[in-house]
Amino acid sequence: MDPKEVVDHLVALKVMRLTKPALVSPKIVTCDFRDLPGNILNNFLKDDATSVVQMETLAAGQFLLLPQSFGNIYLGETFSCYVCVHNETSQTVQSVSIKADLQTSSQRIPLSTQNQSPVMLDVDETLSDVIHHEVKDLGTHILVCEVTYMSNFNTLASFRKFFKFEVMKPLDVKTKFYNAESDDVFLEAQIQNITSGPITLEQVSLESSQHFSVKSLNDVEDSLSVFGYVTLLQAQESCQYLYRLTPKENTSTEIKLPVAAKNIGKLDIVWRSNLGEKGRLQTSQLQRITPDYGDIRLVYENIPSKVTVDEPFSFKCKIVNASERTLDLILKLRSIQGSSLLWCGISNRKLGPLEPGNVKNIELTALPINTGLHIITGVSLVDLFLKRTYDYDDLASVYVC
């Protein structure tokens, strides 16, 4: 903007960002008076306004430092600024109005102001407003403020000012999915603080999609978080959250919903800075890779966690037809050399036709002969049409005592 053009205008525009001050500590740099710098560093430390008198070499406290520039802002925070137009002349200025826009790399966002209609400003009178906007895009933002008024020649005059600031990423979120045999999905979310200062995580929740119900596994007794009453993260620190998602009854068979079952939900994170400034971040739709079970899926259910040696125990077995044709299956129970579990029951049992997408439940009984933690092995299914055998030797474990 041309400086001469600013002088010729009847009103002046000032824009100030509204933000909390920062905590600052004295920088302790000292030495012995017999060293080469002498007392230069010590005297400089005594003159530091943030140091404590007679305790200059100790970082005994922190002081509030007002922002020295327009500064940066983090994604999810609310950008606030104070816009002020002042009549600096000795005459009344007519039809004064303010217009503010926020320019990003992809769009121009009009910011609403309370004073939409033009007003008259007397001598030394001020037209001001406070603007709030939740930042939802990363990168460079430019605040464009335009002032319009009636000049001495009864013509509309205007000028603009530009204020640039950067919107940075506050958190780094990494997710991992674990697909259980019971159709449950476990989500591990690692949240890292990548801001320049400490933050507290006020809320971390998972908004599941319509196909799942979610349970948080991050609380202990009395709904207390595993991290305590306050989840404090210093800069670059991280913490992990765990959630269990269970398919709803009408969508429990993943085979019928191969696409929908990929959508898990969104993480909703609310945090506060060290002086209480609030920010909120919501991830995009989280998606997992659904497991490929092939034509036949076999799941063990109701397996006891602990059994007694030399005493038979029973559990259920669910067989799902994941193919697009009717299957004619035979159940085989194989005796594997060195196994600590012996099967009780009939092998080579015909299960009859199984329609696509249907489920057949059977009960199996085994006899443990040795103590310890043992893997259930020796279960096979034979497809009579394709003459293909499917072995299931590592689906579950049982502890024998």
C-alpha positions in Angstrom: 0.0 0.0 0.0 1.3 3.5 -0.9 2.1 5.4 2.3 0.9 8.6 0.7 -2.5 7.1 0.1 -2.8 6.2 3.8 -2.2 9.9 4.8 -4.9 11.1 2.5 -7.6 9.0 4.0 -10.0 10.5 6.5 -10.1 7.4 8.7 -7.5 5.0 10.0 -7.8 1.2 10.2 -6.2 -0.9 12.9 -6.4 -4.7 13.2 -5.2 -6.5 16.3 -5.3 -10.3 16.8 -6.9 -11.3 20.1 -4.9 -14.0 21.7 -3.7 -15.0 25.1 -0.1 -14.2 26.2 2.6 -16.8 26.4 4.5 -18.1 29.4 8.2 -17.2 29.3 11.1 -18.1 31.6 14.5 -16.4 31.9 17.3 -17.9 29.8 20.1 -18.8 32.2 23.5 -18.1 30.6 26.2 -17.4 33.2 29.8 -18.0 34.0 32.5 -17.5 36.7 33.7 -13.9 37.0 37.3 -15.2 36.4 36.3 -16.6 32.9 36.9 -14.6 29.7 33.5 -12.9 29.6 33.9 -11.7 33.2 30.7 -10.4 34.6 29.1 -9.4 31.3 26.7 -12.5 31.2 25.9 -12.1 34.9 25.1 -8.4 34.6 23.0 -9.2 31.5 21.0 -11.8 33.4 20.4 -9.3 36.3 18.9 -6.8 33.9 16.5 -9.5 32.5 13.0 -8.6 33.5 11.9 -12.2 33.7 14.6 -13.2 36.3 14.1 -13.1 40.0 16.2 -10.6 42.0 19.1 -12.3 43.9 18.0 -15.6 42.3 19.1 -14.8 38.7 20.8 -18.2 38.1 17.6 -20.1 38.9 14.5 -20.4 36.6 12.3 -19.7 39.6 9.2 -18.6 37.8 7.5 -17.8 34.6 6.1 -14.5 33.3 3.4 -13.5 30.8 4.7 -12.2 27.5 2.3 -10.3 25.2 2.4 -11.4 21.5 4.9 -9.4 19.5 3.4 -10.2 16.1 0.3 -11.4 14.3 1.7 -14.9 15.0 0.6 -18.4 13.9 -2.5 -20.4 14.7 -3.2 -24.1 14.9 -5.8 -26.0 12.9 -9.0 -26.3 14.9 -8.5 -23.2 16.9 -10.7 -20.1 16.7 -9.1 -17.1 15.1 -10.2 -13.8 16.8 -9.3 -10.3 15.9 -10.3 -6.7 16.8 -11.0 -4.4 13.8 -11.1 -0.7 14.5 -11.8 2.3 12.3 -11.0 5.8 13.8 -11.9 9.2 12.6 -8.6 11.2 12.9 -9.9 14.4 11.2 -11.6 17.5 12.5 -14.8 16.8 10.6 -17.6 14.2 10.5 -17.1 11.3 8.1 -20.2 9.8 6.5 -21.1 6.3 5.4 -18.3 4.4 7.1 -18.4 0.6 6.8 -16.0 -2.4 7.4 -15.8 -5.5 5.3 -13.5 -8.5 6.2 -12.7 -11.6 4.2 -10.4 -14.5 4.9 -8.5 -15.7 1.8 -7.1 -19.3 1.8 -5.4 -21.2 -1.0 -8.8 -22.6 -2.2 -11.5 -20.2 -1.2 -12.5 -16.8 0.1 -14.5 -16.8 3.2 -16.6 -13.7 4.2 -16.4 -12.9 7.9 -19.6 -11.5 9.4 -19.4 -8.2 11.2 -21.9 -6.7 13.6 -21.9 -3.4 11.8 -23.2 -4.3 8.3 -24.8 -0.9 7.4 -22.7 2.3 7.0 -22.5 4.7 10.0 -21.5 8.2 10.6 -18.3 8.9 12.6 -17.9 12.1 14.6 -14.5 13.6 15.4 -12.4 11.0 17.4 -15.2 8.5 17.2 -14.5 4.8 16.5 -16.2 2.0 14.7 -15.0 -1.3 15.9 -15.9 -5.0 15.9 -14.6 -8.4 17.0 -14.5 -11.2 14.5 -14.3 -14.9 15.3 -13.7 -17.7 12.9 -12.9 -21.4 13.4 -9.9 -22.3 11.2 -10.5 -25.5 9.2 -7.7 -25.4 6.5 -3.9 -25.7 6.7 -1.5 -23.3 5.1 -1.3 -19.6 4.4 -4.3 -17.4 5.3 -4.7 -13.7 4.4 -7.1 -11.5 6.4 -8.4 -8.8 4.0 -10.0 -5.8 5.7 -11.7 -3.1 3.5 -13.0 0.3 4.8 -15.4 2.3 2.7 -16.5 5.9 3.5 -17.8 9.1 1.9 -15.0 11.5 1.0 -15.0 15.3 1.0 -16.0 15.2 -2.7 -19.1 13.2 -2.0 -17.7 10.1 -3.6 -17.1 6.7 -2.1 -13.5 6.1 -1.1 -12.0 2.9 0.1 -8.8 1.2 1.1 -7.7 -2.3 2.2 -5.1 -3.8 4.5 -3.8 -7.4 4.4 -2.6 -9.5 7.3 -1.0 -12.9 6.6 -0.6 -15.8 9.0 0.1 -19.5 8.9 -2.3 -22.2 10.0 -0.2 -25.2 11.3 -1.0 -28.8 12.2 -1.3 -29.2 16.0 -1.6 -33.0 16.3 -0.2 -36.0 14.5 -2.7 -38.8 14.6 -1.7 -42.4 13.6 -4.2 -45.3 13.6 -3.9 -49.1 13.6 -6.6 -51.6 13.1 -6.8 -55.2 14.5 -9.5 -57.5 13.1 -10.6 -60.1 15.7 -12.1 -63.4 14.7 -15.3 -62.5 16.5 -16.0 -59.7 13.9 -14.9 -57.1 16.4 -12.5 -54.4 15.3 -9.9 -52.8 17.6 -8.7 -49.4 16.8 -5.4 -48.0 18.3 -5.0 -44.2 17.9 -1.7 -42.6 18.7 -2.0 -38.8 19.3 1.2 -36.7 19.3 1.5 -33.1 20.3 3.5 -31.3 17.5 2.8 -27.8 18.8 5.6 -25.7 20.4 4.2 -26.0 23.9 2.3 -28.3 26.3 -1.4 -29.1 25.7 -4.1 -31.0 27.6 -6.4 -33.4 25.8 -9.8 -32.6 27.1 -11.7 -35.1 25.0 -10.8 -37.9 22.6 -13.8 -39.9 21.3 -14.6 -42.1 18.4 -17.8 -41.4 16.4 -18.4 -44.7 14.8 -20.2 -45.3 11.5 -23.8 -46.5 11.5 -22.6 -50.1 11.0 -20.7 -50.4 14.4 -21.2 -49.7 18.1 -18.1 -48.4 19.8 -16.8 -48.9 23.3 -13.9 -47.0 24.8 -11.2 -49.1 26.5 -9.4 -46.0 28.0 -11.1 -45.9 31.4 -10.6 -47.7 34.7 -12.9 -47.8 37.7 -15.4 -44.9 38.2 -14.9 -43.7 34.6 -11.5 -42.4 35.4 -9.2 -42.2 32.4 -6.1 -44.4 32.4 -4.1 -41.2 32.0 -5.4 -39.8 35.3 -7.5 -36.7 35.8 -5.5 -34.6 33.3 -4.0 -35.8 30.1 -1.0 -33.5 29.7 1.2 -33.8 26.7 4.5 -31.9 26.4 5.8 -30.9 23.0 6.5 -34.0 20.9 5.0 -36.3 23.5 2.3 -38.8 22.5 -0.3 -41.2 24.0 -2.3 -44.1 22.8 -6.1 -44.7 22.9 -7.9 -48.0 22.3 -11.5 -48.6 21.1 -13.5 -51.7 20.3 -16.0 -51.6 17.5 -18.7 -54.3 17.4 -20.8 -54.8 14.2 -24.5 -54.2 14.8 -26.9 -57.1 14.5 -28.2 -56.2 11.1 -24.7 -55.8 9.8 -22.9 -58.6 11.7 -22.0 -60.6 8.6 -19.2 -58.7 6.9 -19.6 -60.7 3.7 -23.0 -58.9 3.1 -21.4 -55.5 3.6 -17.9 -55.6 2.0 -17.8 -51.8 1.4 -19.7 -50.4 4.4 -17.7 -52.5 6.8 -14.5 -50.6 5.7 -15.8 -47.3 7.2 -15.1 -47.2 10.9 -15.8 -43.6 11.9 -14.1 -40.4 12.9 -11.9 -39.4 15.8 -13.1 -36.2 17.6 -10.3 -34.5 19.6 -10.7 -31.4 21.8 -7.6 -29.9 23.5 -6.5 -26.8 25.3 -3.2 -24.9 25.3 -1.3 -24.1 28.5 -3.4 -20.9 29.0 -6.7 -22.5 28.2 -7.2 -21.7 24.5 -9.5 -24.4 23.1 -9.0 -26.2 19.8 -11.0 -29.0 18.1 -9.8 -31.5 15.4 -11.9 -34.1 13.7 -10.2 -36.7 11.4 -11.6 -37.8 8.1 -13.5 -41.0 7.8 -11.2 -43.8 9.0 -11.1 -46.9 6.8 -9.6 -50.3 7.4 -8.7 -53.2 5.0 -11.3 -55.9 5.5 -9.8 -59.4 6.0 -10.1 -61.8 3.1 -11.5 -65.1 4.4 -11.7 -66.9 1.1 -14.6 -69.2 0.4 -15.0 -70.5 4.0 -14.7 -68.8 7.3 -14.3 -70.7 10.5 -14.5 -69.0 14.0 -14.2 -70.6 17.4 -16.7 -69.3 20.0 -17.2 -69.7 23.8 -13.7 -71.2 24.4 -12.9 -71.3 28.1 -9.8 -69.3 29.1 -8.7 -72.0 31.5 -9.3 -75.8 31.5 -8.2 -78.7 33.7 -5.8 -81.4 32.4 -7.4 -84.8 31.6 -10.9 -83.3 31.7 -12.8 -82.8 28.3 -14.0 -79.3 27.5 -16.4 -78.2 24.7 -16.7 -75.1 22.6 -18.7 -73.9 19.6 -17.5 -73.5 16.1 -19.1 -71.2 13.5 -18.7 -71.9 9.8 -19.6 -69.2 7.3 -20.1 -69.7 3.6 -18.2 -66.7 2.1 -18.6 -67.8 -1.4 -21.3 -67.3 -4.0 -22.3 -70.9 -4.4 -23.7 -73.6 -2.1 -21.0 -75.6 -0.3 -21.1 -79.3 0.6 -18.6 -79.7 3.4 -17.1 -82.5 5.5 -15.6 -81.8 9.0 -12.3 -83.6 9.7 -10.6 -83.8 13.2 -6.9 -84.6 12.7 -4.6 -86.0 15.3 -1.3 -84.1 15.1 1.8 -85.7 16.5 3.1 -83.9 19.6 -0.2 -82.1 20.2 -1.4 -81.7 23.8 -5.1 -81.8 22.8 -6.9 -84.9 21.6 -10.2 -84.7 19.8 -13.3 -86.4 21.1 -16.1 -87.1 18.6 -16.7 -88.2 15.0 -14.3 -87.2 12.2 -15.2 -87.1 8.5 -18.7 -85.8 9.5 -20.9 -84.5 6.7 -22.3 -81.1 7.4 -24.8 -80.9 4.6 -25.4 -78.1 2.1 -24.5 -74.6 3.2 -26.1 -71.7 1.3 -24.1 -68.6 0.4 -23.9 -66.2 3.3 -25.4 -68.7 5.7 -23.9 -69.9 9.0 -23.7 -73.4 10.6 -22.9 -73.9 14.3 -21.3 -77.1 15.5 -19.9 -78.2 18.9 -16.4 -79.6 19.3 -15.0 -81.5 22.3 -11.2 -81.9 23.1 -9.2 -83.6 25.9 -6.1 -81.8 27.2 -3.3 -84.3 28.2 -0.6 -81.8 29.1 -0.5 -78.5 31.1 0.5 -75.2 29.7 -0.7 -72.8 27.0 -1.7 -74.8 23.9 -2.9 -73.9 20.4 -6.0 -75.6 19.1 -5.0 -77.5 15.9 -6.3 -80.3 13.7 -9.6 -78.9 12.4 -10.1 -79.2 8.6 -13.0 -78.6 6.2 -13.2 -80.4 2.9 -15.1 -78.9 -0.1 -16.6 -81.9 -1.9 -17.2 -80.1 -5.1 -13.7 -78.7 -5.6 -12.0 -81.5 -3.6 -10.2 -78.8 -1.6 -9.2 -79.1 2.0 -9.0 -76.0 4.4 -6.9 -76.5 7.5 -7.4 -74.3 10.6 -4.5 -74.8 13.0 -3.9 -71.4 14.6 -7.2 -69.7 15.5 -7.2 -69.9 19.3 -5.3 -71.0 22.4 -6.3 -72.5 25.7 -4.5 -72.6 29.0 -4.4 -76.0 30.7 -3.7 -76.3 34.4 
